[in-house]
Amino acid sequence: MIVVLLETDAAGAVEVSLETLAFARTLSAEGGGVPIDAVVVGDLPEGLSIESLAAQVGAHGVRDLHHASGEQFAAYSGAAWAAAVQSVREAAGAVVVTAAGTPRGNEVLAHLGARLGVPMAANAIAFHGLSPFVVSRQVVGGAVIEEMRLGQRPAIFSVAGHAVEAGESGGDPARVVATSPEVAEADLVARVVSREAPPPDLSGSLKSARVVVGAGRGAGGSEGFADVEELAELLHGTIGVSRVVTSLGWRPHHEQVGQTGSRISPELYVACGISGAIQHWSGCASSKTILAINTDAEAPMVSKAHYAVIGDMHEILPAINEELKRRRG
């Protein structure tokens, strides 16, 4: 039995959770078709019903959808969510528990591993057999792939974003199983007590974005991002910046990519005016395709990119944007 922790938005299970279900289906097939259950914790986002979620994940191979609800889950708490997942895992007899490698997914699984006294592997991209069960996982921001043996049960690991393709497998809606696990007071000590909306973001979090348009010192200042923003919008992507940009106050910290920011793995990363120092590279090395735009042909980012354009980003980006708009009529 495999249990997958889901994260949701108003449309249903988020893309990285659907990718995790695809990973789980491959693992299930290797194990002879063991069932896959999913668990969602707390109130669902406004506009999303448990029935529509059950239909969605059923098409992705889920047998039972466990919904852990109750006052104890009204506010997010990593330990409380772990208690809910532990309860579902014990009831289902699961030997594998997994989730998307998001900040929340990694936090909950780390709590679960600590509660059960077993190791937890973060950001897995593949597995190798079942006995022994070994996963390959991204470390150092994806610059290094490490093999980690998970010899104890349950095997607990998160799946790196965009490591596999999400895709439906067909199937009836999952059976909804309502549950209200008990949560110790100690598990509610650290929890979300208030929320503050972040500044507007073009297409969501950097972690799950399929296209990221990045900019560094070459932007020249806070006023130098108009073309970057336009390209991100045209590509339905989001903005990522280097540390120097946030240090100078040109852009907010939540947009930072790198060792002290977000680690990204988009289909396309357009790095504009970014030198590509190791701290930044550790955050973007997992990008499928990198296009560097830089005046310095010897910059580390240029040498590591799949494609490069040598020139001033303030001349090249407007030309790209105009061509994209022309082609779209």
WOHU-V66456 format. One record per backbone hydrogen bond with DSSP energy under -1.0 kcal/mol. CO is the residue of the C=O (numbers start at 1). NH is the residue of the N-H. E is the energy in kcal/mol with one decimal. If there is no record, write none. Layout:
CO|NH|E ; CO|NH|E
This chain:
1|95|-2.2 ; 1|96|-1.3 ; 2|37|-3.1 ; 3|98|-2.5 ; 4|39|-2.3 ; 7|14|-2.5 ; 9|12|-1.6 ; 12|9|-2.6 ; 14|18|-1.9 ; 15|19|-2.2 ; 16|20|-1.7 ; 17|21|-1.9 ; 18|22|-1.7 ; 19|23|-2.1 ; 20|24|-2.4 ; 21|25|-2.2 ; 22|26|-1.8 ; 23|27|-2.1 ; 24|28|-2.9 ; 25|29|-2.5 ; 26|30|-1.9 ; 27|31|-1.5 ; 28|33|-3.2 ; 28|34|-1.0 ; 29|32|-1.5 ; 35|2|-2.1 ; 36|63|-3.3 ; 37|4|-2.2 ; 38|66|-3.2 ; 39|6|-2.7 ; 40|68|-2.3 ; 45|48|-2.2 ; 49|53|-2.0 ; 50|54|-2.3 ; 51|55|-2.0 ; 52|56|-2.2 ; 53|57|-2.8 ; 54|58|-1.8 ; 54|174|-2.4 ; 55|59|-1.4 ; 57|62|-2.2 ; 58|61|-1.6 ; 59|169|-2.6 ; 59|170|-2.0 ; 63|175|-2.5 ; 64|38|-2.5 ; 65|177|-2.9 ; 66|40|-2.6 ; 67|179|-2.4 ; 68|42|-3.2 ; 70|73|-2.1 ; 71|74|-1.8 ; 76|192|-2.9 ; 77|81|-2.8 ; 78|82|-2.0 ; 79|83|-1.9 ; 80|84|-1.9 ; 81|85|-2.5 ; 82|86|-2.7 ; 83|87|-2.1 ; 84|88|-2.2 ; 85|89|-2.8 ; 86|90|-2.4 ; 87|91|-2.1 ; 88|92|-2.4 ; 89|93|-1.5 ; 89|94|-1.8 ; 95|155|-2.9 ; 96|3|-2.5 ; 97|157|-1.8 ; 98|5|-2.5 ; 99|159|-2.3 ; 100|102|-1.8 ; 102|106|-3.0 ; 103|107|-1.8 ; 104|108|-2.6 ; 105|109|-2.2 ; 106|110|-2.0 ; 107|111|-2.2 ; 108|112|-2.4 ; 109|113|-2.8 ; 110|114|-2.1 ; 111|115|-2.3 ; 112|116|-2.1 ; 113|117|-1.3 ; 113|118|-2.0 ; 121|158|-2.2 ; 123|138|-2.7 ; 124|160|-2.5 ; 126|136|-2.4 ; 133|150|-2.9 ; 134|128|-2.8 ; 135|148|-2.8 ; 136|125|-3.2 ; 136|126|-1.2 ; 137|146|-2.8 ; 139|144|-1.9 ; 140|143|-1.6 ; 144|139|-2.7 ; 146|137|-2.9 ; 148|135|-2.5 ; 155|97|-2.6 ; 156|121|-2.2 ; 158|124|-3.3 ; 159|101|-2.9 ; 160|163|-1.7 ; 175|65|-3.0 ; 177|67|-2.5 ; 179|69|-2.3 ; 184|187|-1.3 ; 185|188|-1.7 ; 210|267|-1.7 ; 210|268|-1.8 ; 211|238|-1.9 ; 212|270|-2.6 ; 213|240|-1.8 ; 214|272|-2.4 ; 215|242|-1.5 ; 216|219|-2.3 ; 217|220|-2.0 ; 221|224|-2.0 ; 225|229|-2.9 ; 226|230|-2.1 ; 227|231|-2.4 ; 228|232|-2.3 ; 229|233|-2.1 ; 230|234|-2.5 ; 231|235|-2.0 ; 232|237|-3.6 ; 233|236|-1.2 ; 238|213|-2.6 ; 240|215|-1.4 ; 241|257|-2.9 ; 242|246|-1.2 ; 243|247|-2.8 ; 244|248|-1.9 ; 245|250|-2.2 ; 252|255|-1.5 ; 253|256|-2.2 ; 255|241|-2.5 ; 256|262|-3.0 ; 258|261|-1.4 ; 262|258|-2.0 ; 266|288|-2.8 ; 268|212|-2.4 ; 269|291|-2.7 ; 270|214|-3.6 ; 271|293|-2.9 ; 272|216|-1.8 ; 273|218|-2.0 ; 275|301|-2.7 ; 277|281|-2.8 ; 278|282|-2.2 ; 279|259|-2.1 ; 280|283|-1.6 ; 281|285|-1.7 ; 283|264|-3.4 ; 284|287|-2.0 ; 289|269|-2.6 ; 290|306|-1.2 ; 290|307|-2.1 ; 291|271|-2.7 ; 292|309|-2.9 ; 293|273|-3.2 ; 294|311|-1.6 ; 296|299|-1.4 ; 299|303|-2.0 ; 300|304|-1.6 ; 301|305|-1.3 ; 307|292|-2.6 ; 309|294|-2.0 ; 312|315|-2.0 ; 312|316|-2.3 ; 313|317|-2.4 ; 316|320|-2.2 ; 317|321|-2.9 ; 318|322|-2.4 ; 319|323|-2.0 ; 320|324|-2.5 ; 321|325|-2.3 ; 322|326|-2.3 ; 323|327|-2.5 ; 324|328|-1.3 ; 326|329|-1.3
